[in-house]
Amino acid sequence: MKLPPLRAVQYFEVVARLLSFSRAALELNVSQSAVSHQIRLLEDFLGERLLLRQGRLLSLTPQGESYFEGIAAGLSQIAQSSEQLRGGGEMRVRLAVYSSFAVKWLIPRLAGLRQLYPELDLSLEMVAEDPELSDRVADCFITVSPHGRGYCHDLIYQERLFPVCSRRLLQQICGEWPEAIWQLPLLSVQSIYKARGEDWQR
């Protein structure tokens, strides 16, 4: 198995994530020409164009997008494994999660999690809206968003939405259900679906 130049792979991951040579150079603490050189080296090794440069705009080619998805999880795993060894077995995980989910489901279960994994150092980033999928925000995310480039995902559960009302109201509209419900004021969670009433439509 012939590995690609690993520094070039690392540089490509940063460029693909930020879609910017200059910001990648800042994050890597190297010159912009060094970043360009490593990207050319990787493209030569693979025999494929990974990035499209159109003036100041930078985008991934289909091959670049596929390659980025393949390598990002691997590099993250290497970094985590290395960090665990350097930390003497300590596992540090930053988890971004919706505040409501954290308070009502996750936090009551943390004591049990700590008993199972006493070496786990978990920090919570509680958010009201979908967090940006970025390692600057967290290592792991619990979100309703579709998975992002460079992240693997597991389905926790399928959400099932259903209407709730008082018994008295239900008796009033019983014979006219479900049309009558649209004449009533509906409480809607706009932050999740980005549009008022979209949770009711779903």
Order of alpha helices (4+ residues) and beta strands (2+ residues): alpha-alpha-alpha-beta-beta-alpha-beta-alpha-beta-beta-alpha-alpha-alpha
